[in-house]
Amino acid sequence: MTGEVGAGKTTLCRAMLEQLDKHYATALILNPIMSADELVKAIALEFCLPVNGLDRLDTLSVINNFLLQQVERGKETLLIIDEAQDLTDELLEQVRLLSNLETDDRKLLQIILFGQPELRHRLNNPQLRQLRQRITVRYHLPPLTRQEVVQYVQHRIHVSGGNGTPHFTRPALWRVHRYSGGIPRLVNAVCDKALLAGFVQRGSGLIFAWSARPFAELEGHVNA
């Protein structure tokens, strides 16, 4: 999964994790800037495996045994690496080796890489063709369309408790889309500033703090 900065990759990642049930064991690596040994240990620790003091070979053995136990229990195991564009070639090779863990009829570990568009360019490197051949699905997260920006802003206002106010006119939303290019993080930022500016100009009103959390409600209202 690739997408521009602020396109919502991490949000989608966390939304996916929230929907997985007890039949999945998951490990999430948010910061992959580390050595190959550290990456393997970090993955094991995310699965709550006792690997402190073990070298890479022994840690991989513990991981492999854990994966086999998961199969016996009828469970799936998922490894997610965010900011994967920061993985060095050595780390990408380690990811490929992890993808080799399998039985005669199935893979033991499903791996999902989330990263910026640079990740696509990295994977097109001929030196990484072995890893590229193991990638079965690719998806690039596009920016929001103009209509999607309208729906996104209206949804954010609705879930925060807005009941008709504050209100963005259709031309205002078109300008938000043009400025942000459909990138949700930029949509958040410009709408936050617009609401604040409207509040200041009116002297009183309702401020919604446009952030990852629901909007913070104060008194009054503001039309933007």
FIRO-33669 format. One line per field, with one value per atom (N, C-alpha, C): residue number from 1; atom name; x, y, z. Coordinates in nm, 2 decimals. Each point is the difference from the previous one (the first is absolute). Layout:
! residues N
num: c(NUM; ...)
atomo: c(CA; ...)
X: c(X; ...)
Y: c(Y; ...)
Z: c(Z; ...)
//
This chain:
! residues 224
num: c(1; 1; 1; 2; 2; 2; 3; 3; 3; 4; 4; 4; 5; 5; 5; 6; 6; 6; 7; 7; 7; 8; 8; 8; 9; 9; 9; 10; 10; 10; 11; 11; 11; 12; 12; 12; 13; 13; 13; 14; 14; 14; 15; 15; 15; 16; 16; 16; 17; 17; 17; 18; 18; 18; 19; 19; 19; 20; 20; 20; 21; 21; 21; 22; 22; 22; 23; 23; 23; 24; 24; 24; 25; 25; 25; 26; 26; 26; 27; 27; 27; 28; 28; 28; 29; 29; 29; 30; 30; 30; 31; 31; 31; 32; 32; 32; 33; 33; 33; 34; 34; 34; 35; 35; 35; 36; 36; 36; 37; 37; 37; 38; 38; 38; 39; 39; 39; 40; 40; 40; 41; 41; 41; 42; 42; 42; 43; 43; 43; 44; 44; 44; 45; 45; 45; 46; 46; 46; 47; 47; 47; 48; 48; 48; 49; 49; 49; 50; 50; 50; 51; 51; 51; 52; 52; 52; 53; 53; 53; 54; 54; 54; 55; 55; 55; 56; 56; 56; 57; 57; 57; 58; 58; 58; 59; 59; 59; 60; 60; 60; 61; 61; 61; 62; 62; 62; 63; 63; 63; 64; 64; 64; 65; 65; 65; 66; 66; 66; 67; 67; 67; 68; 68; 68; 69; 69; 69; 70; 70; 70; 71; 71; 71; 72; 72; 72; 73; 73; 73; 74; 74; 74; 75; 75; 75; 76; 76; 76; 77; 77; 77; 78; 78; 78; 79; 79; 79; 80; 80; 80; 81; 81; 81; 82; 82; 82; 83; 83; 83; 84; 84; 84; 85; 85; 85; 86; 86; 86; 87; 87; 87; 88; 88; 88; 89; 89; 89; 90; 90; 90; 91; 91; 91; 92; 92; 92; 93; 93; 93; 94; 94; 94; 95; 95; 95; 96; 96; 96; 97; 97; 97; 98; 98; 98; 99; 99; 99; 100; 100; 100; 101; 101; 101; 102; 102; 102; 103; 103; 103; 104; 104; 104; 105; 105; 105; 106; 106; 106; 107; 107; 107; 108; 108; 108; 109; 109; 109; 110; 110; 110; 111; 111; 111; 112; 112; 112; 113; 113; 113; 114; 114; 114; 115; 115; 115; 116; 116; 116; 117; 117; 117; 118; 118; 118; 119; 119; 119; 120; 120; 120; 121; 121; 121; 122; 122; 122; 123; 123; 123; 124; 124; 124; 125; 125; 125; 126; 126; 126; 127; 127; 127; 128; 128; 128; 129; 129; 129; 130; 130; 130; 131; 131; 131; 132; 132; 132; 133; 133; 133; 134; 134; 134; 135; 135; 135; 136; 136; 136; 137; 137; 137; 138; 138; 138; 139; 139; 139; 140; 140; 140; 141; 141; 141; 142; 142; 142; 143; 143; 143; 144; 144; 144; 145; 145; 145; 146; 146; 146; 147; 147; 147; 148; 148; 148; 149; 149; 149; 150; 150; 150; 151; 151; 151; 152; 152; 152; 153; 153; 153; 154; 154; 154; 155; 155; 155; 156; 156; 156; 157; 157; 157; 158; 158; 158; 159; 159; 159; 160; 160; 160; 161; 161; 161; 162; 162; 162; 163; 163; 163; 164; 164; 164; 165; 165; 165; 166; 166; 166; 167; 167; 167; 168; 168; 168; 169; 169; 169; 170; 170; 170; 171; 171; 171; 172; 172; 172; 173; 173; 173; 174; 174; 174; 175; 175; 175; 176; 176; 176; 177; 177; 177; 178; 178; 178; 179; 179; 179; 180; 180; 180; 181; 181; 181; 182; 182; 182; 183; 183; 183; 184; 184; 184; 185; 185; 185; 186; 186; 186; 187; 187; 187; 188; 188; 188; 189; 189; 189; 190; 190; 190; 191; 191; 191; 192; 192; 192; 193; 193; 193; 194; 194; 194; 195; 195; 195; 196; 196; 196; 197; 197; 197; 198; 198; 198; 199; 199; 199; 200; 200; 200; 201; 201; 201; 202; 202; 202; 203; 203; 203; 204; 204; 204; 205; 205; 205; 206; 206; 206; 207; 207; 207; 208; 208; 208; 209; 209; 209; 210; 210; 210; 211; 211; 211; 212; 212; 212; 213; 213; 213; 214; 214; 214; 215; 215; 215; 216; 216; 216; 217; 217; 217; 218; 218; 218; 219; 219; 219; 220; 220; 220; 221; 221; 221; 222; 222; 222; 223; 223; 223; 224; 224; 224)
atomo: c(N; CA; C; N; CA; C; N; CA; C; N; CA; C; N; CA; C; N; CA; C; N; CA; C; N; CA; C; N; CA; C; N; CA; C; N; CA; C; N; CA; C; N; CA; C; N; CA; C; N; CA; C; N; CA; C; N; CA; C; N; CA; C; N; CA; C; N; CA; C; N; CA; C; N; CA; C; N; CA; C; N; CA; C; N; CA; C; N; CA; C; N; CA; C; N; CA; C; N; CA; C; N; CA; C; N; CA; C; N; CA; C; N; CA; C; N; CA; C; N; CA; C; N; CA; C; N; CA; C; N; CA; C; N; CA; C; N; CA; C; N; CA; C; N; CA; C; N; CA; C; N; CA; C; N; CA; C; N; CA; C; N; CA; C; N; CA; C; N; CA; C; N; CA; C; N; CA; C; N; CA; C; N; CA; C; N; CA; C; N; CA; C; N; CA; C; N; CA; C; N; CA; C; N; CA; C; N; CA; C; N; CA; C; N; CA; C; N; CA; C; N; CA; C; N; CA; C; N; CA; C; N; CA; C; N; CA; C; N; CA; C; N; CA; C; N; CA; C; N; CA; C; N; CA; C; N; CA; C; N; CA; C; N; CA; C; N; CA; C; N; CA; C; N; CA; C; N; CA; C; N; CA; C; N; CA; C; N; CA; C; N; CA; C; N; CA; C; N; CA; C; N; CA; C; N; CA; C; N; CA; C; N; CA; C; N; CA; C; N; CA; C; N; CA; C; N; CA; C; N; CA; C; N; CA; C; N; CA; C; N; CA; C; N; CA; C; N; CA; C; N; CA; C; N; CA; C; N; CA; C; N; CA; C; N; CA; C; N; CA; C; N; CA; C; N; CA; C; N; CA; C; N; CA; C; N; CA; C; N; CA; C; N; CA; C; N; CA; C; N; CA; C; N; CA; C; N; CA; C; N; CA; C; N; CA; C; N; CA; C; N; CA; C; N; CA; C; N; CA; C; N; CA; C; N; CA; C; N; CA; C; N; CA; C; N; CA; C; N; CA; C; N; CA; C; N; CA; C; N; CA; C; N; CA; C; N; CA; C; N; CA; C; N; CA; C; N; CA; C; N; CA; C; N; CA; C; N; CA; C; N; CA; C; N; CA; C; N; CA; C; N; CA; C; N; CA; C; N; CA; C; N; CA; C; N; CA; C; N; CA; C; N; CA; C; N; CA; C; N; CA; C; N; CA; C; N; CA; C; N; CA; C; N; CA; C; N; CA; C; N; CA; C; N; CA; C; N; CA; C; N; CA; C; N; CA; C; N; CA; C; N; CA; C; N; CA; C; N; CA; C; N; CA; C; N; CA; C; N; CA; C; N; CA; C; N; CA; C; N; CA; C; N; CA; C; N; CA; C; N; CA; C; N; CA; C; N; CA; C; N; CA; C; N; CA; C; N; CA; C; N; CA; C; N; CA; C; N; CA; C; N; CA; C; N; CA; C; N; CA; C; N; CA; C; N; CA; C; N; CA; C; N; CA; C; N; CA; C; N; CA; C; N; CA; C; N; CA; C; N; CA; C; N; CA; C; N; CA; C; N; CA; C; N; CA; C; N; CA; C; N; CA; C; N; CA; C; N; CA; C; N; CA; C; N; CA; C; N; CA; C; N; CA; C; N; CA; C; N; CA; C; N; CA; C; N; CA; C; N; CA; C; N; CA; C; N; CA; C; N; CA; C; N; CA; C; N; CA; C; N; CA; C; N; CA; C; N; CA; C; N; CA; C; N; CA; C; N; CA; C; N; CA; C)
X: c(0.08; -0.08; 0.09; -0.02; 0.08; -0.09; 0.05; -0.08; 0.08; -0.04; 0.07; 0.00; 0.09; 0.00; -0.13; -0.06; -0.13; -0.12; 0.02; -0.12; -0.08; 0.04; -0.08; 0.04; 0.13; 0.05; -0.01; 0.06; 0.00; -0.14; -0.09; -0.14; -0.06; 0.02; -0.06; 0.06; 0.13; 0.07; -0.07; -0.02; -0.06; -0.14; -0.08; -0.13; -0.01; 0.09; 0.01; 0.02; 0.10; 0.03; -0.12; -0.07; -0.12; -0.11; 0.00; -0.10; 0.04; 0.13; 0.04; -0.04; -0.05; -0.05; 0.11; -0.04; 0.10; 0.07; -0.05; 0.07; 0.12; 0.04; 0.12; 0.10; 0.12; 0.11; 0.07; 0.02; 0.06; 0.12; 0.09; 0.12; 0.01; 0.01; 0.00; 0.14; 0.07; 0.13; -0.02; 0.00; -0.02; 0.12; 0.12; 0.12; 0.11; 0.01; 0.09; 0.15; 0.03; 0.14; 0.08; 0.06; 0.08; 0.08; 0.08; 0.08; -0.09; 0.05; -0.07; -0.02; 0.10; -0.02; -0.11; 0.00; -0.10; -0.14; -0.01; -0.13; -0.06; 0.08; -0.04; -0.05; 0.08; -0.03; -0.13; -0.01; -0.12; -0.12; 0.00; -0.11; -0.04; 0.10; -0.02; -0.07; 0.05; -0.05; -0.14; -0.04; -0.13; -0.10; 0.05; -0.08; 0.01; 0.07; 0.01; 0.07; 0.11; 0.08; 0.12; 0.04; 0.12; 0.13; 0.06; 0.12; 0.11; -0.02; 0.11; 0.13; 0.11; 0.13; 0.03; -0.10; 0.03; 0.06; 0.08; 0.05; -0.11; 0.04; -0.10; -0.05; 0.09; -0.03; -0.10; 0.03; -0.09; -0.13; 0.00; -0.12; -0.09; 0.06; -0.08; -0.06; 0.08; -0.06; -0.12; 0.01; -0.12; -0.12; 0.03; -0.11; -0.06; 0.08; -0.05; -0.08; 0.04; -0.08; -0.13; 0.00; -0.12; -0.10; 0.05; -0.08; -0.06; 0.08; -0.06; -0.11; 0.02; -0.10; -0.13; 0.01; -0.11; -0.08; 0.07; -0.06; -0.08; 0.06; -0.06; -0.13; -0.01; -0.12; -0.10; 0.04; -0.10; 0.00; 0.11; 0.01; 0.10; -0.02; 0.08; 0.10; 0.11; 0.10; 0.04; -0.01; 0.02; 0.10; 0.10; 0.10; -0.02; -0.01; -0.02; 0.11; 0.06; 0.11; -0.04; -0.01; -0.03; 0.13; -0.01; 0.11; 0.10; -0.04; 0.09; 0.09; -0.02; 0.09; 0.14; 0.00; 0.13; 0.08; -0.06; 0.08; 0.12; 0.11; 0.12; -0.01; 0.09; 0.00; 0.02; 0.09; 0.02; -0.13; -0.07; -0.13; -0.10; -0.01; -0.09; 0.03; 0.13; 0.04; -0.04; 0.00; -0.04; -0.15; -0.08; -0.14; -0.03; 0.08; -0.02; 0.03; 0.10; 0.03; -0.11; -0.06; -0.12; -0.11; -0.02; -0.11; 0.02; 0.12; 0.03; -0.04; -0.04; -0.04; -0.14; 0.00; -0.12; 0.01; -0.12; -0.01; -0.01; -0.03; -0.02; -0.11; -0.10; -0.12; -0.04; 0.07; -0.05; 0.12; -0.02; 0.09; -0.03; 0.10; -0.02; -0.02; 0.04; 0.00; -0.05; -0.10; -0.05; 0.07; 0.05; 0.07; -0.06; -0.03; -0.05; 0.10; 0.04; 0.09; -0.08; 0.00; -0.06; 0.12; -0.01; 0.11; -0.04; 0.09; -0.02; 0.03; -0.03; 0.03; 0.14; 0.10; 0.13; 0.02; -0.10; 0.01; -0.02; -0.09; -0.03; 0.13; 0.07; 0.12; 0.11; 0.00; 0.10; -0.02; -0.13; -0.03; 0.02; 0.01; 0.02; 0.15; 0.08; 0.15; 0.02; 0.08; 0.02; 0.07; 0.07; 0.06; -0.10; -0.12; -0.10; -0.11; 0.03; -0.10; -0.05; 0.09; -0.05; -0.11; 0.01; -0.10; -0.12; 0.02; -0.11; -0.09; 0.06; -0.07; -0.09; 0.03; -0.08; -0.12; 0.00; -0.11; -0.12; -0.11; -0.12; -0.09; -0.01; -0.10; 0.07; -0.02; 0.05; -0.12; 0.00; -0.10; 0.06; -0.03; 0.05; -0.13; 0.01; -0.11; 0.00; -0.10; -0.01; -0.05; 0.02; -0.06; -0.15; -0.07; -0.15; -0.04; -0.11; -0.05; -0.08; -0.04; -0.07; -0.13; -0.07; -0.13; 0.04; 0.11; 0.04; 0.04; 0.06; 0.04; -0.13; -0.10; -0.13; -0.05; -0.01; -0.05; 0.09; 0.13; 0.09; -0.02; -0.01; -0.02; -0.13; -0.10; -0.14; 0.00; 0.07; 0.00; 0.07; 0.12; 0.07; -0.08; -0.07; -0.09; -0.11; -0.06; -0.11; 0.04; 0.11; 0.04; 0.05; 0.04; 0.04; -0.11; -0.12; -0.12; -0.06; 0.06; -0.05; -0.14; -0.09; -0.14; -0.04; 0.06; -0.03; 0.10; 0.07; 0.11; 0.12; 0.12; 0.03; -0.03; 0.00; -0.05; 0.10; 0.05; 0.09; -0.09; 0.00; -0.07; 0.07; -0.08; 0.06; 0.12; 0.00; 0.12; 0.11; -0.02; 0.11; 0.06; -0.08; 0.05; 0.08; -0.04; 0.07; 0.14; 0.01; 0.13; 0.08; -0.06; 0.07; 0.07; -0.08; 0.05; 0.11; -0.01; 0.10; 0.13; -0.01; 0.12; 0.07; -0.08; 0.05; 0.04; -0.05; 0.03; -0.07; -0.10; -0.06; 0.07; 0.11; 0.07; -0.07; -0.05; -0.08; 0.07; 0.13; 0.07; -0.01; 0.02; -0.01; -0.14; -0.10; -0.14; -0.02; 0.04; -0.01; 0.06; 0.12; 0.07; -0.07; -0.04; -0.06; -0.14; -0.08; -0.13; 0.01; 0.10; 0.03; 0.02; 0.09; 0.03; -0.12; -0.08; -0.12; -0.10; -0.02; -0.09; 0.05; 0.13; 0.05; -0.01; 0.03; -0.01; -0.14; -0.10; -0.14; -0.04; 0.05; -0.03; 0.05; 0.13; 0.06; -0.07; -0.04; -0.07; -0.14; -0.07; -0.13; 0.00; 0.11; 0.01; -0.05; -0.09; -0.05; -0.05; 0.00; -0.05; 0.05; 0.00; 0.03; 0.13; 0.10; 0.12; 0.01; 0.03; 0.02; 0.15; 0.07; 0.14; 0.01; 0.05; 0.01; 0.13; -0.01; 0.12; -0.04; 0.10; -0.03; -0.12; -0.01; -0.11; -0.13; -0.11; -0.12; 0.01; -0.08; 0.01; -0.03; 0.07; -0.03; -0.10; -0.11; -0.12; 0.01; -0.02; -0.01; -0.14; -0.02; -0.14; -0.01; -0.12; -0.03; 0.01; 0.01; 0.02; 0.07; 0.05; 0.07; -0.03; -0.03; -0.02; 0.13; 0.05; 0.12; -0.04)
Y: c(-0.12; 0.12; 0.12; 0.09; 0.12; 0.12; 0.11; 0.13; 0.12; 0.11; 0.12; 0.03; 0.09; 0.04; 0.06; -0.05; 0.06; -0.06; -0.11; -0.05; -0.09; -0.04; -0.08; -0.15; -0.03; -0.14; -0.06; 0.08; -0.05; -0.01; 0.09; 0.00; -0.13; -0.03; -0.13; -0.12; 0.01; -0.11; -0.03; 0.10; -0.01; -0.05; 0.06; -0.05; -0.14; -0.05; -0.14; -0.09; 0.05; -0.08; -0.01; 0.11; 0.00; -0.10; -0.03; -0.09; -0.15; -0.03; -0.13; -0.07; -0.12; -0.07; -0.09; -0.08; -0.08; -0.11; -0.02; -0.10; 0.05; 0.13; 0.06; 0.04; -0.04; 0.05; 0.11; 0.12; 0.11; 0.06; 0.04; 0.08; 0.13; 0.11; 0.13; 0.07; 0.02; 0.07; 0.14; 0.10; 0.14; 0.07; -0.03; 0.06; -0.10; -0.03; -0.11; 0.05; 0.11; 0.04; -0.06; -0.12; -0.08; -0.10; -0.08; -0.10; -0.12; -0.10; -0.12; -0.08; -0.01; -0.07; 0.07; 0.13; 0.07; -0.01; -0.01; -0.02; -0.13; -0.11; -0.13; -0.01; 0.06; 0.00; 0.08; 0.12; 0.08; -0.07; -0.08; -0.07; -0.11; -0.07; -0.10; 0.06; 0.11; 0.07; 0.05; 0.04; 0.04; -0.12; -0.12; -0.12; -0.05; 0.08; -0.04; -0.13; -0.02; -0.12; 0.03; -0.10; 0.02; -0.02; 0.11; -0.01; 0.09; 0.05; 0.09; -0.09; 0.05; -0.07; -0.10; -0.02; -0.09; 0.07; -0.07; 0.05; -0.01; 0.05; 0.01; -0.15; -0.09; -0.14; -0.06; 0.01; -0.05; 0.07; 0.13; 0.08; -0.05; -0.02; -0.05; -0.13; -0.09; -0.13; 0.01; 0.10; 0.02; 0.05; 0.09; 0.05; -0.11; -0.08; -0.11; -0.10; -0.03; -0.09; 0.06; 0.13; 0.07; 0.00; 0.02; 0.00; -0.14; -0.11; -0.13; -0.03; 0.05; -0.02; 0.08; 0.11; 0.08; -0.08; -0.07; -0.08; -0.11; -0.07; -0.11; 0.04; 0.13; 0.05; 0.06; -0.01; 0.06; 0.15; 0.06; 0.15; 0.05; 0.12; 0.07; 0.10; 0.02; 0.09; 0.10; 0.13; 0.11; 0.10; 0.03; 0.10; 0.13; 0.11; 0.13; 0.09; 0.05; 0.10; 0.13; 0.10; 0.14; 0.07; 0.11; 0.08; -0.09; -0.10; -0.10; 0.06; 0.12; 0.06; 0.03; -0.01; 0.03; -0.13; -0.12; -0.12; 0.00; -0.04; -0.01; -0.13; -0.01; -0.12; -0.13; 0.02; -0.12; -0.04; 0.10; -0.02; -0.06; 0.05; -0.06; -0.14; -0.03; -0.14; -0.09; 0.06; -0.08; -0.02; 0.10; -0.02; -0.11; -0.01; -0.10; -0.14; -0.01; -0.13; -0.04; 0.10; -0.03; -0.05; 0.05; -0.04; -0.15; -0.05; -0.14; -0.10; 0.05; -0.10; -0.06; -0.13; -0.06; -0.15; -0.06; -0.15; -0.05; -0.12; -0.06; 0.07; 0.05; 0.04; 0.15; 0.07; 0.13; 0.09; 0.13; 0.09; 0.01; 0.02; 0.01; 0.14; 0.10; 0.14; 0.08; 0.08; 0.10; 0.13; 0.07; 0.13; 0.11; 0.11; 0.12; 0.12; 0.06; 0.12; 0.12; 0.10; 0.13; 0.10; 0.08; 0.10; 0.11; 0.09; 0.11; -0.05; 0.09; -0.05; -0.05; 0.05; -0.04; -0.15; -0.06; -0.15; -0.07; 0.05; -0.06; 0.00; 0.12; 0.01; -0.09; -0.02; -0.09; -0.14; -0.04; -0.14; -0.03; 0.10; -0.02; -0.01; 0.01; -0.02; -0.15; -0.02; -0.14; -0.09; 0.07; -0.08; -0.05; 0.05; -0.04; -0.09; -0.05; -0.08; -0.12; -0.06; -0.12; 0.04; 0.12; 0.04; 0.05; 0.07; 0.05; -0.12; -0.11; -0.12; -0.06; 0.03; -0.06; 0.10; 0.11; 0.10; -0.04; -0.04; -0.05; 0.11; 0.10; 0.11; 0.14; 0.09; 0.14; 0.09; 0.11; 0.10; 0.14; 0.10; 0.13; 0.08; 0.06; 0.08; 0.14; 0.02; 0.13; 0.11; 0.13; 0.11; 0.00; 0.06; 0.01; 0.09; -0.04; 0.08; 0.12; 0.09; 0.12; -0.05; -0.09; -0.05; -0.07; -0.07; -0.07; 0.10; 0.11; 0.10; 0.06; 0.02; 0.05; -0.10; -0.12; -0.10; -0.02; 0.01; -0.02; 0.12; 0.12; 0.11; 0.00; -0.04; -0.01; -0.11; -0.11; -0.11; 0.04; 0.07; 0.04; 0.09; 0.09; 0.09; -0.07; -0.10; -0.08; -0.08; -0.07; -0.09; 0.07; 0.13; 0.08; 0.07; -0.02; 0.06; 0.12; 0.04; 0.11; -0.03; 0.09; -0.02; 0.12; 0.00; 0.11; 0.12; 0.01; 0.09; -0.06; 0.04; 0.09; -0.05; 0.09; -0.04; 0.05; -0.09; 0.04; 0.01; 0.11; 0.01; -0.09; -0.03; -0.08; 0.07; 0.13; 0.06; -0.01; 0.02; -0.01; -0.14; -0.10; -0.14; -0.02; 0.06; -0.02; 0.06; 0.12; 0.06; -0.08; -0.06; -0.09; -0.12; -0.05; -0.11; 0.05; 0.11; 0.06; 0.02; 0.06; 0.03; -0.13; -0.10; -0.12; -0.11; 0.01; -0.10; -0.13; 0.00; -0.12; -0.08; 0.06; -0.07; 0.02; -0.10; 0.02; 0.08; -0.02; 0.08; 0.15; 0.04; 0.14; 0.05; -0.09; 0.04; 0.03; -0.08; 0.03; 0.13; 0.03; 0.12; 0.12; 0.01; 0.12; 0.02; -0.11; 0.02; 0.05; -0.05; 0.04; 0.15; 0.05; 0.14; 0.09; -0.06; 0.08; 0.01; -0.10; 0.00; 0.10; 0.00; 0.09; 0.14; 0.03; 0.13; 0.05; -0.09; 0.04; 0.04; -0.08; 0.03; 0.13; 0.03; 0.13; 0.11; -0.01; 0.11; 0.03; -0.10; 0.02; 0.04; -0.03; 0.05; -0.11; -0.08; -0.11; -0.11; -0.12; -0.11; -0.13; -0.10; -0.13; -0.04; -0.05; -0.04; -0.15; -0.06; -0.14; -0.02; -0.07; -0.03; -0.12; 0.03; -0.09; -0.08; -0.12; -0.08; -0.14; -0.09; -0.14; -0.04; 0.08; -0.02; 0.07; -0.04; 0.08; 0.14; 0.09; 0.14; 0.04; 0.10; 0.05; 0.11; -0.02; 0.09; 0.10; 0.13; 0.11; 0.06; 0.12; 0.06; 0.09; 0.01; 0.09; -0.08; 0.07; -0.07; 0.09; -0.06; 0.07; -0.06; 0.08; -0.04; 0.03; -0.10; 0.02; -0.01)
Z: c(0.00; 0.00; 0.00; -0.10; -0.01; -0.01; 0.03; -0.01; 0.04; -0.04; 0.04; 0.15; 0.04; 0.14; 0.04; 0.10; 0.05; -0.07; -0.08; -0.08; 0.09; 0.11; 0.09; 0.01; -0.03; 0.00; 0.15; 0.09; 0.14; 0.06; -0.04; 0.05; -0.05; -0.13; -0.06; 0.07; 0.03; 0.07; 0.13; 0.08; 0.13; -0.01; -0.10; -0.01; -0.04; -0.08; -0.03; 0.12; 0.08; 0.12; 0.10; 0.01; 0.09; -0.05; -0.13; -0.05; 0.00; 0.03; 0.00; 0.13; 0.00; 0.12; 0.06; 0.09; 0.08; -0.08; -0.12; -0.09; -0.06; 0.02; -0.05; 0.11; -0.02; 0.08; -0.08; 0.06; -0.08; 0.06; -0.08; 0.05; -0.09; 0.06; -0.07; 0.03; -0.10; 0.01; -0.06; 0.09; -0.04; -0.05; 0.06; -0.04; -0.04; -0.13; -0.04; -0.02; 0.05; -0.01; 0.11; -0.04; 0.10; -0.08; 0.07; -0.07; -0.02; -0.08; -0.03; 0.13; 0.09; 0.12; 0.09; 0.00; 0.08; -0.06; -0.13; -0.06; 0.03; -0.01; 0.04; 0.14; 0.09; 0.14; 0.03; -0.07; 0.02; -0.04; -0.11; -0.05; 0.11; 0.05; 0.10; 0.13; 0.04; 0.12; -0.02; -0.13; -0.03; 0.01; -0.02; 0.01; 0.15; 0.08; 0.15; 0.02; -0.09; 0.02; 0.08; 0.08; 0.09; -0.07; -0.05; -0.08; 0.05; 0.12; 0.05; 0.03; -0.05; 0.01; -0.11; -0.09; -0.11; -0.12; -0.08; -0.12; -0.11; -0.12; -0.11; -0.04; -0.01; -0.04; 0.10; 0.13; 0.10; 0.00; -0.02; 0.00; -0.11; -0.12; -0.12; 0.03; 0.07; 0.04; 0.09; 0.09; 0.09; -0.08; -0.09; -0.08; -0.09; -0.06; -0.08; 0.08; 0.12; 0.08; 0.04; 0.03; 0.03; -0.12; -0.12; -0.12; -0.02; 0.02; -0.01; 0.10; 0.12; 0.10; -0.04; -0.06; -0.05; -0.10; -0.09; -0.11; 0.07; 0.10; 0.06; 0.07; 0.05; 0.06; -0.09; -0.13; -0.10; -0.01; 0.04; 0.00; -0.11; -0.04; -0.09; 0.07; -0.05; 0.06; -0.10; 0.04; -0.08; 0.05; -0.09; 0.03; -0.08; 0.06; -0.07; 0.03; -0.10; 0.01; -0.06; 0.09; -0.05; -0.03; -0.08; -0.05; -0.07; -0.08; -0.05; -0.11; -0.04; -0.10; 0.07; 0.13; 0.08; 0.02; -0.05; 0.02; -0.10; 0.06; -0.08; -0.09; -0.10; -0.08; 0.09; 0.10; 0.09; 0.08; 0.04; 0.07; -0.09; -0.13; -0.09; -0.03; 0.00; -0.02; 0.11; 0.13; 0.11; 0.00; -0.05; -0.02; -0.10; -0.11; -0.09; 0.06; 0.08; 0.07; 0.09; 0.07; 0.09; -0.08; -0.13; -0.08; -0.05; 0.02; -0.05; 0.11; 0.12; 0.10; -0.04; -0.02; -0.06; 0.03; -0.02; 0.01; -0.15; -0.02; -0.13; -0.08; 0.07; -0.07; 0.03; 0.09; 0.03; 0.06; -0.02; 0.07; 0.14; 0.09; 0.14; 0.04; -0.08; 0.04; -0.11; 0.02; -0.10; 0.04; -0.10; 0.02; -0.08; 0.07; -0.07; 0.02; -0.11; 0.01; -0.03; 0.09; -0.03; -0.02; -0.10; -0.03; -0.09; -0.01; -0.10; -0.14; -0.10; -0.14; -0.03; 0.08; -0.02; 0.02; 0.07; 0.02; -0.13; -0.08; -0.13; -0.09; 0.00; -0.08; 0.06; 0.13; 0.06; -0.05; 0.00; -0.03; -0.15; -0.08; -0.15; -0.03; 0.11; -0.02; -0.04; -0.11; -0.04; 0.12; 0.09; 0.11; 0.09; 0.00; 0.10; -0.08; -0.11; -0.08; 0.08; 0.08; 0.07; 0.10; 0.07; 0.09; -0.08; -0.11; -0.09; -0.05; -0.03; -0.05; 0.11; 0.12; 0.11; 0.04; -0.06; 0.03; -0.09; 0.06; -0.07; -0.03; 0.08; -0.01; 0.02; -0.09; 0.02; -0.01; 0.08; -0.01; 0.04; -0.09; 0.03; 0.05; 0.11; 0.06; -0.06; -0.09; -0.07; 0.09; -0.03; 0.07; -0.01; 0.09; -0.01; -0.12; -0.06; -0.11; 0.06; -0.08; 0.05; 0.07; -0.05; 0.07; 0.13; 0.00; 0.12; 0.11; -0.04; 0.10; 0.06; -0.08; 0.05; 0.11; -0.04; 0.09; 0.13; -0.02; 0.11; 0.10; -0.04; 0.09; 0.07; -0.08; 0.06; 0.10; -0.02; 0.09; 0.13; -0.02; 0.12; 0.09; -0.06; 0.08; 0.07; -0.08; 0.06; 0.12; -0.01; 0.11; 0.12; -0.02; 0.11; 0.07; -0.05; 0.07; -0.07; -0.11; -0.07; -0.06; 0.02; -0.04; -0.09; -0.11; -0.10; 0.01; 0.11; 0.02; 0.06; -0.03; -0.11; -0.14; -0.09; -0.14; -0.10; -0.09; -0.11; -0.12; -0.07; -0.13; -0.10; -0.11; -0.11; -0.06; -0.03; -0.06; 0.10; 0.13; 0.10; -0.01; -0.01; 0.00; -0.13; -0.11; -0.12; 0.01; 0.07; 0.03; 0.09; 0.10; 0.09; -0.08; -0.09; -0.09; -0.08; -0.06; -0.09; 0.08; 0.12; 0.08; 0.04; 0.05; 0.07; -0.10; -0.13; -0.09; 0.04; 0.09; 0.04; 0.11; 0.05; 0.11; 0.13; 0.07; 0.12; 0.11; 0.02; 0.10; -0.03; -0.13; -0.03; 0.00; -0.03; 0.02; 0.14; 0.09; 0.15; 0.04; -0.05; 0.04; -0.05; -0.13; -0.05; 0.05; 0.03; 0.06; 0.14; 0.07; 0.14; 0.00; -0.09; 0.00; -0.05; -0.09; -0.05; 0.12; 0.07; 0.12; 0.10; 0.03; 0.10; -0.05; -0.13; -0.06; 0.01; -0.03; 0.01; 0.14; 0.10; 0.14; 0.04; -0.04; 0.04; -0.06; -0.13; -0.07; 0.06; 0.04; 0.06; 0.14; 0.07; 0.14; 0.10; -0.05; 0.09; -0.09; 0.05; -0.09; 0.05; -0.09; 0.03; -0.06; 0.07; -0.05; 0.00; -0.11; -0.01; -0.02; 0.09; -0.02; -0.10; -0.12; -0.10; 0.01; 0.06; 0.02; -0.01; 0.05; -0.01; 0.10; 0.11; 0.09; -0.05; 0.06; -0.03; 0.03; -0.07; 0.01; 0.15; 0.05; 0.13; 0.00; 0.06; -0.01; 0.11; -0.05; 0.09; -0.02; 0.04; -0.01; -0.12; -0.05; -0.12; -0.13; -0.11; -0.13; -0.09; -0.11; -0.10; -0.14; -0.10; -0.13; -0.08; -0.08; -0.08; -0.15)
//
